[in-house]
Amino acid sequence: MSATRHNLLMFKKLVVVAAGMFAFGYALVPMYKAICEFTGINILALGEREIPGSGNARSKVKNTQVDASRTITVEFDANARGPWKFKPAQSSMQVHPGEMMTVMYEFENVQDRVMSAQAIPSYAPRQAAAHFNKLECFCFNQYTLAPGEKKQWPVVFVIDPKLAKDVTTITLSYTFFEVGSKTPAAPTAALDVSRKVGVGV
């Protein structure tokens, strides 16, 4: 085999390897979502990354009917991994399945330095994750706050009426951590709640 032909063959192999690596990187996000939903750790809801006002979000609201015969208590929890303040504007609300609701989360950088951080959600009970559809959410985005800066972020969500009828309480928990630090696991508090409340009272 001539040197030219050998080089051409090597080039083709490298192109195939590069294409495979690109495809693998592109598939990491859906793979991560599938693994999280299967294990129940740092679960992403089905609508986690939908853009407010997008066709997907609108169709999800349009195709969802409000079930006024059921009321679900949604509890909001916040965990801050670091010296800053992070909390929901309210601790809970009563929601009908299919009803679009909004809750605000508040964050304040009480440090004397600029900080970049992001939040990861988890749910209890685990089975509620696939039915807790967010139309707008600050989770998984990175935010940079100046010393003393305060921010408020909305979470707009709809609970799918297909949620099992024995689920009467859902806990939405966020862990807010500094970018560059170790990514935390799902809050144990939310997992403990799933064993005590949320399923058939």
HELIX and SHEET records of a PDB file:
HELIX    1   1 ALA A    3  THR A   39  1                                  37    
HELIX    2   2 GLY A   55  LYS A   62  1                                   8    
HELIX    3   3 ARG A  126  HIS A  131  5                                   6    
HELIX    4   4 THR A  188  LYS A  196  1                                   9    
SHEET    1   A 5 SER A  92  VAL A  95  0                                        
SHEET    2   A 5 ILE A  72  ARG A  81 -1                                        
SHEET    3   A 5 THR A 169  GLU A 178  1                                        
SHEET    4   A 5 MET A 115  ALA A 124 -1                                        
SHEET    5   A 5 TYR A 143  LEU A 145 -1                                        
SHEET    1   B 4 LYS A  85  PRO A  88  0                                        
SHEET    2   B 4 MET A 101  GLU A 108 -1                                        
SHEET    3   B 4 LYS A 150  ILE A 159 -1                                        
SHEET    4   B 4 PHE A 132  GLU A 136 -1                                        
END                                                                             
